[in-house]
Amino acid sequence: MKAIIYTSVGASDVLELTERPTPSPGPGEVRVRVRVSGVNATDWKCRQFGHVQGRLLYPEVIPHHDGAGVIDAVGEGVDPGRVGQRVWLWDAAWRRPGGTAAEYVVVPQRQAVGLPPDVSDETGAGIGLPAVAAHACLLAMWGAPDRLGPGALTGRRVLVVGGTGTFGHAAIQLAAWSGAEVIATASRPEQEKRARAAGARHTVDYRADTAVADVRAAAPDGVDLIVQVAPSAYAEVDQQVLAPAGTVAAYATEGRGQVTLPTAVLMGRNVRYQFVLGTTLPAAAKEIAVTDVAAAVTAEALTVGADSGLPVLRFPLERTAEAHDAVQSGSVGKVLVDVATF
């Protein structure tokens, strides 16, 4: 099979297109013929900085956690009827050397989730990590429901900071699907348009001097939850727009950023901070997230594409390095790699 590999940390030029033996599924596993591979920030970060303390966990790595394709073989203990099923993939490269940047990938069967006939491969490859992390953030607040779904967040006001990125887009869609009133940040007209297409009812420019007043205009009593990607940069504003017993759920993109908090003030208001990383969530939380995300996909409440506010940027497999560079540079939209057409 054709595969993208890297054997050392570094810039995107360490990525190499090569041929590798087609893997066979073991007990409880399925093999998926990959159509589309999804690229996330964690993919270029692991490639550039390593998995643990600047080193790789494996001599050779095929990157990417997310993808969509068709099951073409199953291992012992897996229903043979799954052969031919269209699926979306999550955590494919988590604690294993082979991800979805290859023509075939083997994963535990639970990590290959059925994709409804009317849902595109690009949506299947575009959900995965961002949606699982967004799900965890939305359930982080005081008195949160056990699950997401229609009506689960009715009456809640949710502010999504960074709402036009892949993670923020998933957070908006899942929150709106669950009945929340969503406020999203947008600093330009095209960002505002994308946030509203995803399901935001209000938009604010979080960098403006009027940010606090603008959020309070939409939520006079404050917001119940802030889904945040820059908790150190916006800590002061976050604290001013939170309702009592409010929560900041941070899927941070700031690297070594430090959050400084006024302890006594936040204690008196019962404010909660929850930091989230999708890959390291407890297994039970992941299973619940995947089940709820699958329901949102089936309901067509979780999608990618320009119509839903998240444009798609596509690259062929041999240009995977360019796809990594696009994500690293903050390109607008969901970056996907086309692996095979069949």
N, C-alpha and C positions, 0 to 999 in steps of 0.2 A: 504494500500500500504506500501511497504518498503521504508524507508526514512532515510537519515543521518540528524541528528539534533545537535545543541548545544544550551545551555541555559546560558552560561557564557563565558567570554573571557578567553583565555589561549592557551596552547600548543595544539598540535593535539589530545592529549588524551581527550579533552573535546568533541570530536566528538563521536556520539553514533548512532548505527544502531537500528532502532526501527520500530514499525508499527504505521501508522497514517491514519485517514480517507481519502479516495480518494476524492479530491476536485471536485467541479462541476463548470463549466464555467458560468459566469454571462453575462449580455448584452455586446456585442462587444468582448467577450473573446473566446478563444479556449482552449481545454484541449489536452495536448500532452502526449502520452505514450512515455516516454524517453527511447531511446536505449543507447545513449552515452552522458556522461556529460563531459564538458571541464573544466579543472582547470587552473586558472590564479593566478598571484601573489596577486591580490586584494582579492582573496578568503581567503588565509591564513592570510593576513594582517588584514582583517576585523575580522576574527576569533580570532586572537591573541591580537589585539589592540582595537577592538570595532569599531562601526560605527561613533560615535560622542563622543569626549572627554573620551575615554576609556570605553564607555558603549554601549550596544546593543540598537537598536531602537525597538526591539520586544522581548517578553519574550522567544520566541523559534525561531530559525533560521534554515532553510534548505538552505545550501550554493549553490553556483555556478550560474554564469550568463549565460554560454554558454551550448549548447547541440544540439542534433539531435534526431528526433523521428518521430512519426506518429500522426496526429490529429485523436482523436477517439471520440470527442464530441465538439459541438459548442454551444455558447450562443445565445440569442435573437439578431437578426440583423446581424448574420454572415451566409454567404452562406452555406447551408447544404452540398453542393458539396465538401466542403473542408474536410469532414470526409474521412479518408483514405489517405490524402496527406502527403507525406514525407516532413519534414521541418527542417530548422536549426533555432536556437533560439538565441536571443541576449537580454541582460539586464534583464534576467528573475528574478534575485534577487534584482534588483535596486528598492529601496523604496517599497519593499514588502518582507514578511518573507519567502516566498517559492521559492527556486531556483530549479535547475535541478538535484540535488543529491537525486532524488526520482524517483519512478516508474511512477509518473504522476506529471505534473506541469500545472498550468493555467496561461495564459498570454494574454494581449491584442492581438487581431488578427494580428496587424501589426508587432508584435515581433516574429511571426512564419512565416518564409519566405520559399517559396517553394524550394525544393532541387531537381535538375534535376535527372532523373533516373540513369544516369551514374556517378553520384558523390557520393562518399562513405559517410557513417555516420561519419567516423573519420574526414573527411574534414569538414563536416557540424558542428561538435562539436568543431573543432579546429580553426574556424575563429573568429566570434563574436567580443569580446572586442579588441583583438590585431589588427584586420583588421580595425575596426572603428577608433581606435586611430591612426593607421598608415595613414589612409585616411586623417584625420584632419591635421596631420603633413605635408603631401605632398602638401596640398593646402594652407600652411601657408606663402609661399614666396611672394615677390613682384611680381605683374603681373600674379599671378597664375590663371589658368582657373577655371571656376565655378565647373567643374566636372572632374573626372578621367575617362580614357578610351583610346583606341588606338589613338595615335597621340597627346594626350592632353599635354604631357610633352616633346615632341620632341624638341631637342636642349638644354634641361636642363641637368645639371650635378648634380647628387644627391649623397651625401656621407651618407651612413647608418652606424652609429657606433653601434656596438652590433648586427651585421647583422645575427648572427647565433642563436639568441634567437627567441622566438615566435613572439614578436612584430617586431623585425628587419627583420625577414623572411617575414612577411606580407608586410612590407615597401618595401623591395627589389622587391617582386613579383608585387605589385601594381605599383611601379615606372617603372619597366621594361615593364609591360603590357601597360603602358601609354606612352612609347617611350623614357623615360629618359635614359641617360647613367649613369649607377649605379656603384659607387665605394663602396665597403663594407670592414669593418675591419675584419681581421682574423689573429690570432697570431700563429696558428698551421696548418699544411697541411690539417688535416681533416676539420678544420673550413673553410679553403679556398675552399675546394671541395664542402662543403655544400653551401657556399655563391654563388659560381658559378652555382650550380645546381638550386638555387632559381632565378638566372637571373642577378647576378652581372657581369659586364664586367671586372672589375679590383678589386683586393684585396690589402690591405695594413695592416701592423702591426702598429696600432695606438699608441702602447706603445714604439715603437722603437725610437731611436734618429733620425732616418732618416724619420720619419713619414711625416713631412711637405714636404720634397723633394719628397717623394714617391707619395703623393697626387698630388703635382704640376706636377710630370711627367705625370700623367694621365689626369690632368686638369690644363694646364699651366696658364690659366687666373683665376684659382680658381673655387670653386664649388658654385653653386647657392643656394643650400640648404644642410644643415647638419641635418639629423634626428638623434637625440642624446639621449642616455639614461643616460649619466653621465656628465651633463653640467658643474658641478663645477670641476670635475677632469680633464677635457680636455678643459677648457675655453681658455687657451692660445693657444693651438694647433688649435682649431676651428677658432680663430680669424686670424691666419696666413694662413689658407687655404681657407677662404671665398673670393669669388669675391666681388667687390663693389656692394652694395645693396643686399648682400647675407643675408640669414636667417638661424638661428638655431632654429629648432623646437624640443623642449625637452619633451620627455615622460620619466621623470626622475625616476630613481630607487634608488636614493641616500638618501632617507629619509629626514633628516634635513640638507642636504648639502646646502652650501651658495655659490652663484656665484658672484665673484668680477669682475667688468668690467671697462675697461679704457673708461670712458664716452666720452671724447672729440674725441678720435680716432674713436670710433664706430659711433658717431654722424656724423663725417666728411665723413665716408664711407657709411652712411645710412644703417647700419646693423640692422637687426630686430631679436629679440628673441620672440618666441612664446612657452608658456608652455601649455601642453595638458594633460588632463585626460579624457579618453573615456566616463566614466559614467556621468560626469557632463557637457559634451558638450551641447550647445543649442539644443533644440529638432529639429529645422530645419536642423542643421548640421548633426545630427544623421540620419535623414531620407534620406538626400542626400547620406551619407556614405553607408547606408544599401543598397540603390538602386544600387550604383556603385559597391559595394562589391558583390552583387548578380549577377551583369553582369559579373564580373571577374570570379566568381565561375562557371557560365554557360559556359563561354569561356574556362574553365579549366586553367585559368591563375593564379588562387589562390587555392592552394592545400596544403595538409600536407602529410607527409610520406617521407621515406628515399630517394625516387627518386627525390623529389623536394627540398631536403636539410634539411628537418625537420623530424627526426626520431620520432616515436610514442612510448610512454611508457604507457602501459595499466594496470589498476588495477580493480579488481572486486569491487562492491559497498561496501562490508564489509571491504575492505582495503582502504577506502577513506582517512583515517589518513595517511597512507603511501604515498598516492598520494600527499597530502598537503606537507608532509615532502620532497618529491622529488622536488616539485616546489621551496620550500623555500631554499633547498640546492643548487639550480642552476643546476639540472640535465639537460643533453643535450636532447632536443627534446620536443615534445608536450605531456603533461601528460593528459591522458583521463581515465575516470571511466566507465567501462561497467556496465550499469544498468539493461538491459534486452535484451534477444535474442528472436525474433519472426519474 
